[in-house]
Amino acid sequence: MKSFLPLLSLSCAFAAQGQIYYSEKVGVNDLGRAFNPSMHQLNDACLQGTPILHTEFSGSLDYLQRADQTSIKRRTFGEVHGGVNLFIIAGSVSSSITHRNATDQNTLTSQLHLKFEEGHSTLENRQVKTDVNFKDCNSHFVYQVNYGRDLFINTRLHFRTAEDYKRFVTQTKTRLLFFKKTKTKVKEFEKYAEHAVFNVDINSNGPLPTKLQQLLNEQPTYCRGGDMMPCLQTLEKLVTYSFDPNGLQFDLTNLAKVPRSFVVKSYQESGHFSAHDWQPLASNSVHEANWHRAEQRYGEAVRRVARFKAFLAVASETEKPTLEAQLEAAQIALDDAQRLRETCLESPWMSQCGQ
C-alpha cells in the first residue's frame, strides 16, 4: 500500500508564498486574474504570461469516521487561512461532496478518502496588461492552479429518527462501518439497524473511471439495515479495485486532470513592485456569519435529500407514495437552499442572507 499511496502534500511547498483556496471552478485560463481576498472573488486579469504545466502524480489516504462538515473540510482540504472558509469560493460539486460526506443526527458515515495530486500550472514571464485600471486589480492574483482528485468511498447508515441513530451507536460494540465481515458483527449491526438503510457509494470532484462507474451500476448499493450482506459485498469489490495497482490508480491516469485548488499571491510578493497603489476592497468579515449560515442550510438540505433517496430505494410498494412525496419536498427545499447559497456568496449583504 505504501508504494501505491506515497504521502505528499504539494500545497505545503507553497504555503509560505501564497494562500491556497479549494475550488474546481478555477482552471488554467484563470491564471493572472485579479483576486479580492476580502470577498474571495475573482476579477478580470491584470497580468498576462505563459501557462506552464508541471506534471507529478502522488496520493494519500485518510480514514474518516463520524466527521461533521467542519471536520471534513479541515481534514481533507485544509479549510482555513486567516479565518477564511475556503469553501466560500468552492463550486457546487465540491461543496455538495463535503456535505454528503458529513454525518449528522440521522446519518452515520464512514469513508475512505483517496486524495490524488496530479501536478500544477503556473503563469510565467508575467507582465502587466496594457490599459489596466489598477482600481480593478485588487491586491492579489491567481498564481497557480493545482490539479487533483478527491475520491470518497462511503458507507452510510440512514436512520429515520435521531432516536434510532442513538440506539445504534450506544448498543453496537463496533461503530465503524468498515469492518471485518464476520457473522457475529454483521448480525449485531443488522439487529440494531433493522429500521435503517445501509448505503455504499462513491463521490468525487471529477468524473469516475468507467470501470468504477460500471461496478457501481451493476452491484447493489442500497440495502435494508436488517440485510446488509449484498452491500457489504459491493464494498469489498470497491475497496479491492481501489487498491489494485491495475485498478483505480491505473484508470485515473487516462482521465483528464481536474482543477482542485489554486494559489493566490500579492503583486508585491510576486515582484510587481509598481503595484503599491493597487488596493483591495475593504474587509467584509462582517458577512462571514451569513456565508456560513447559507452553507449550513445547504448542507442540511443535501443530506435530507440523500436520506429520503435511501429509504425510497428499498421501499415497498405501500411505502413508496409517502416517500416519493417527502423526496419531492426535500428536493424543492434543496433547490431553494442552493439558490440562497449562490446569492449569499455573491451578495452576502442581502436581507435574506442574514435571516
Long-range contacts (C-beta under 8 A, 24 or more apart in sequence): 1-61, 1-243, 4-59, 4-243, 4-245, 4-249, 5-59, 5-60, 5-61, 5-114, 6-58, 6-59, 6-60, 7-58, 7-60, 8-56, 8-58, 8-59, 8-60, 8-117, 9-60, 9-117, 10-56, 10-58, 10-117, 10-120, 10-146, 11-78, 11-146, 11-261, 14-144, 14-263, 17-263, 17-265, 17-269, 18-143, 18-144, 18-263, 18-264, 18-265, 18-269, 19-81, 19-82, 19-140, 19-263, 19-264, 20-78, 20-81, 20-86, 20-146, 20-261, 20-262, 20-263, 21-81, 21-86, 21-89, 21-261, 21-262, 21-263, 21-264, 22-77, 22-78, 22-79, 22-86, 22-87, 22-90, 22-94, 22-260, 22-261, 23-86, 23-89, 23-90, 23-91, 23-94, 23-259, 23-261, 23-262, 24-90, 24-91, 24-93, 24-94, 24-205, 24-206, 24-258, 24-259, 24-260, 25-89, 25-90, 25-91, 25-259, 26-89, 26-142, 26-145, 26-259, 26-262, 27-145, 27-259, 28-53, 28-121, 28-145, 28-259, 30-142, 30-145, 30-262, 31-121, 31-122, 31-123, 31-142, 31-143, 31-144, 31-145, 32-123, 32-126, 32-141, 32-142, 33-141, 33-142, 34-136, 34-137, 34-138, 34-140, 34-141, 35-138, 35-140, 35-141, 35-142, 35-264, 36-138, 36-139, 36-140, 36-280, 36-281, 37-84, 37-138, 37-139, 37-140, 37-264, 37-280, 38-280, 38-281, 38-282, 38-283, 38-284, 38-285, 39-281, 39-284, 40-84, 40-88, 40-89, 41-89, 42-89, 42-142, 43-136, 43-137, 43-138, 44-136, 45-129, 45-141, 46-128, 46-129, 46-132, 46-134, 46-136, 46-137, 46-141, 46-278, 47-123, 47-126, 47-127, 47-128, 47-129, 47-141, 47-272, 48-126, 48-127, 48-129, 49-123, 49-124, 49-125, 49-126, 49-127, 50-123, 50-124, 50-125, 51-121, 51-122, 51-123, 51-124, 52-121, 52-122, 52-123, 52-124, 53-119, 53-120, 53-121, 54-119, 54-120, 54-121, 54-122, 55-118, 55-119, 56-117, 56-118, 56-119, 56-120, 57-116, 57-117, 57-118, 57-119, 57-253, 58-116, 58-117, 59-114, 59-115, 59-116, 59-117, 59-249, 60-114, 60-115, 61-112, 61-113, 61-114, 61-115, 62-112, 62-113, 62-115, 63-110, 63-111, 63-112, 63-113, 63-178, 64-101, 64-110, 64-111, 64-112, 64-113, 65-110, 65-175, 65-176, 65-177, 66-103, 66-108, 66-109, 66-110, 66-175, 67-101, 67-102, 67-103, 67-109, 67-111, 68-102, 68-103, 68-104, 69-98, 69-99, 69-102, 69-296, 69-299, 71-102, 72-98, 72-101, 72-102, 73-98, 75-113, 76-113, 76-115, 76-150, 77-150, 77-261, 83-285, 83-288, 85-288, 85-291, 85-292, 85-295, 87-295, 88-291, 88-295, 88-345, 89-345, 92-338, 93-205, 94-150, 94-205, 95-295, 95-298, 95-341, 96-302, 97-150, 97-152, 97-203, 97-204, 97-205, 98-299, 99-298, 99-299, 99-300, 99-302, 99-303, 100-154, 100-203, 100-302, 100-303, 100-306, 101-152, 101-154, 101-203, 102-299, 102-303, 104-300, 104-303, 105-162, 105-165, 106-158, 106-159, 106-160, 106-161, 106-162, 106-165, 106-303, 106-307, 107-156, 107-157, 107-158, 107-159, 107-165, 107-303, 107-306, 107-307, 108-156, 108-157, 108-159, 108-165, 108-168, 108-169, 108-175, 108-177, 109-154, 109-155, 109-156, 109-157, 109-177, 110-154, 110-155, 110-156, 110-176, 110-177, 110-178, 111-152, 111-153, 111-154, 111-155, 112-152, 112-153, 112-178, 112-239, 112-242, 113-150, 113-151, 113-152, 114-149, 114-150, 114-151, 114-152, 114-153, 114-242, 114-248, 115-148, 115-149, 115-150, 115-151, 116-148, 116-149, 116-150, 116-151, 116-249, 116-252, 117-146, 117-147, 117-148, 118-147, 118-148, 118-149, 118-257, 118-258, 118-260, 119-146, 119-147, 119-257, 120-144, 120-145, 120-146, 120-147, 121-145, 121-147, 126-270, 126-272, 128-272, 128-274, 134-275, 134-277, 134-278, 137-267, 137-275, 137-278, 138-278, 138-279, 138-280, 138-281, 139-266, 139-267, 139-278, 139-279, 139-280, 140-264, 140-265, 140-266, 140-267, 140-280, 141-264, 141-265, 141-267, 141-270, 142-262, 142-263, 142-264, 143-262, 143-263, 143-264, 143-265, 143-270, 144-262, 144-263, 145-259, 145-261, 145-262, 145-263, 146-259, 146-260, 146-261, 146-262, 146-263, 147-257, 147-258, 147-259, 147-260, 148-258, 148-260, 148-261, 149-204, 149-205, 149-206, 149-252, 149-258, 149-260, 150-204, 150-205, 150-260, 151-202, 151-203, 151-204, 151-208, 151-242, 151-248, 152-202, 152-203, 152-204, 153-200, 153-202, 153-235, 153-238, 153-239, 153-242, 154-199, 154-200, 154-201, 154-202, 154-203, 155-198, 155-199, 155-200, 155-235, 156-198, 156-199, 156-200, 156-201, 156-306, 156-310, 157-193, 157-196, 157-197, 157-198, 157-199, 157-225, 158-196, 158-197, 158-199, 158-306, 158-307, 158-310, 158-311, 159-195, 159-196, 160-195, 160-196, 160-311, 164-195, 164-196, 167-192, 168-192, 168-193, 168-196, 178-235, 181-232, 181-236, 186-228, 186-229, 186-232, 189-225, 189-228, 190-225, 190-226, 190-227, 190-228, 193-225, 193-226, 193-228, 194-224, 194-225, 194-226, 195-225, 196-225, 197-222, 197-223, 197-224, 197-225, 197-310, 197-311, 197-313, 197-314, 198-222, 198-223, 198-224, 198-225, 198-228, 198-231, 199-223, 199-231, 199-310, 199-313, 200-231, 200-234, 200-235, 200-238, 202-238, 205-258, 205-260, 206-255, 206-256, 206-258, 207-255, 209-248, 209-251, 209-252, 209-254, 209-255, 210-251, 211-241, 211-247, 211-251, 212-238, 212-241, 212-248, 212-251, 215-241, 222-310, 222-313, 222-314, 223-314, 224-314, 284-348, 287-348, 287-349, 287-353, 290-344, 290-348, 290-349, 290-353, 290-354, 291-344, 291-345, 291-348, 293-344, 293-353, 293-354, 294-337, 294-340, 294-341, 294-343, 294-344, 294-345, 294-348, 294-353, 295-341, 297-337, 297-340, 297-341, 298-334, 298-337, 298-338, 298-340, 298-341, 300-337, 301-330, 301-333, 301-334, 301-336, 301-337, 301-338, 302-334, 304-330, 304-333, 304-334, 305-330, 305-331, 305-334
